[in-house]
Amino acid sequence: MQNAFVEIAGVKRSLHVQVAREIARKILSGEVAQNEIIPGEMTLCEQFKVSRTSLREAIKLLTSKGLLESKPKVGTRVTDRENWNFLDSQLLDWLIDIGDNNAVYRDFLSLRNALEPEAAALAAENASAQQRILLSATFQKMDDISKNFDLESWTEADMEFHRLIFLSTGNSFYLPFANVLCTMFKSFITHSSVRGSTCINEHRAIYSAIMAGDSVKARQANVDLLNKSKRRLPSSD
């Protein structure tokens, strides 16, 4: 553990965020185990070559995400995985950064299976006129891109399409997923569209059902999309 962390150099972002990211990566990858006491302040400051202020801000940031817990006379320990806030977009970004994300993508697809079909159904029932206009414009962009495929453009449009659906549910508990999961949506879409497959017909079915106010068809169309997305995971090739 004494050599787990290294000096932070050449950093453009806030120093404490970079320190937090490096510690988080060790925790998320399992290199630093759950319930393990991390080195003390002086040791970490020396290893990272940062000030106490930067280190304390980093520890505070990681504590807010549920990764660390500090106790007097005990030190700072890694918490149990069940306490980690996997809906925090920054934590998800760090998790994806580790690489070898097949398990992460499978977990994310499972979450999408649980949430997205109902979100599409609610959007069909509750989307405002303005939200339908925005969804229509976004789908038209997706349709245009699908005819002359560009991965980066498709990823941005697809992410916005799903974000708008969450925003259109009329249910406050769905709203955080519109933005918090954008990190995972973007990574997953890039991954699943790598062969140039856009599932434009499945997206068209979702769009058409929402615009028609048909919650049953919207829900089923989203299930169909997710079933097709699932077949593009590497584990099922």
N, C-alpha and C positions, 0 to 999 in steps of 0.2 A: 504493500500500500504506500510505502514511503516514496516510491518512485513512480506512482501512478500518474502524477500530474507533471506537466512540463511548462517551461516558460512561454508566456504569451508574447508574440512578437509580430510586428508589421500589421497591427490591427487597425482597421478603419472605423469599425463600429465602436460603441461605448465599451470601455475596457471591462467593466463589471459584467456586461452581457456576454462578452467573449469568455470570461472566466467561468461564468455560470454554464455556458454552453459546453465547455470542455468537461466540467464536472458532471453535467447531466449526461453527456455521451457515455462516460464511464459507468454511470449508474444504469442507464437504459440498456446498455449492451451486456450488463451483468459482470463487467470487469470489477466493479465495486459492488459487493453483494448487499442485499437487503439486510437491515439491522446492523450493518458494519459501521463502526465509528470511524469517521474520516479524520485525517491528521489535524492537528491543532492549527490555530491561526498563524503562528510564527512559521511553522513548517510550510504551510500552503503559500504564504506570502513569499517565502524564499524560493519555493519551487516554481511559482508562476511569475516571480519577479514583479509583483504588484504591491501597492500600498495596502495597509489594513482597511482603509476606507473602501477601496475597490473590492477587496475580498468580502468585507461585511455586506456590501450591497449585493454581491453575487449570491452569498448565502441567503440573504433576505429574499431574493428573487426565487431561488430554488425552494425555499420554505413555503412561499406563497403558492407554488405549484404542487405542493404535497410531497416533494422528493426528499426533503431533509427535515429534521426536527432537532432543535437544540435544547439541552437541559443543563442546568447548573451542576457542576461537579461530575457530570457524565461526559459532556462534549456534544458534538453534532453527529448524529447518526443518520443513515439512510433508512427511510421508513419502508413499511411493507408496500408492495406493488399496488395493493387495493386502495391506497391513499393517493396514488399519483393521478393527477388531473389530465387524463388523455384527451379531454375536449379543449384543452388550452392550445391555441394555434401555434404558439412558439414551441411548446413541448413537442407537438406533433412534427414541427419542422426539424427539430433536433433528432427526433426518432427516425425520420426518413433519411436524414443525413448519414446515419450509421451505415446504411446499405443493407443488402440481403433482405428485401422488404416483402417477400412472398407471404410470410405469416401475417405481417401488418396489413397487406392488401386483403387477405382472406377475412381478417377480423373486420376491416372496414366494409367489405362487401356484405358481411353479415349484418352490420349496423344499417347499411343502406337498405337491405332487404326488410328490416324491421320498420324503418321510418319512411322511406321514399314513396311506396305505393299509397300509404295513407295521406302523405303530404300532397300527392297529385290529386287524390280524391277531394281533399279539402280545398285545394286551389280551384278545382272545377266548380265547387259550390260557392266559394267566398271571394275569389279574385275580383278586385275592383276594375272598373273600366280602364283606368290608367295602367294598372298592372297587366291587364290583357293586351293593351297596346304595346307595352314594353316586351312582353313575352312574344308577341307576334313579330316585332322587329328583330328580336334575338333569334327566333327560329328561322326567319328569312335569311339572316346572316349565316346560320348553320347550313341551311340548304344551299346557299351560294358556295360556301366553302367546300361542301361535300362534292361539288362538281369539279372543283379544281383544288384537290386536297392539299392543305398546308397544316402540319401538325400543330404548330404554335398558335395559329389563328383558330383552329378547331378547338384546341384545349381551352382557350379563353372564352369562346362562345359557348361551349358545352358547360363550362363551369358557371357562367352567368345564367344559362337556361335553368339549371338546377337551383341556383341561388334564388332566382325569381320565384320558382315554385314554392320554396320554403317561405319566402316573404309573403306569398299570396294565400297562405293557409287560413289567415284570420285567427290563428292560434298562437298566443304569445310564447308558449313553450317550444314552438318550432323555430322561432326567430333566431335564437343563438346559432342554430345549425346553418343558417344562411351564410354566416360569415366565418364562424369558428371552423367549420369543416372545409372551407375553401382550400386550405393547405392540402388536405387529403384528397379532395376532389381533383385538384390540379395534378397532383402526382399520380393518382390512380388513372385519370383519363389519359395522361401522357403514356403511361405504362400500357393500358389496355388498347390504345389506338395506334400502337407502334407499327402495326402492319398496314396502317392506312384504312382500317375498318372504322367507320363512323356510326354505324347503326342508325342511319338517318331515317329509315322507315319506322323504326321503333320510336324514335323521338317525334316523328311526325304524328304517330298515333296518340302519343301523350298530349302533344300540342292540340291536335284536333279535338280530343275529348274534353280538354280543359276549356277550350274556346266555346265548345257546344254546351258546357255546363253539365256534362255527363260524368258523374263521379265514379260510377261502376266501370265504365270503359277506361277512364283515366287510371284507376287503380290497376286494372288488368294490363294495360299498356305498359305501365311502369314495371310490373312484374315481368313482362315479356322482355323488356330492355335489360333488366338485371340478370335474367336467365342467360341472355346472349352474352352479356359482359362476363359472366362467370366462366363461360367456356373459353375466354381469352386469357385466363390466368395460366401462368407457366406450368403449374402443377397438374393441369388438366389437358396439356397438349398431347 
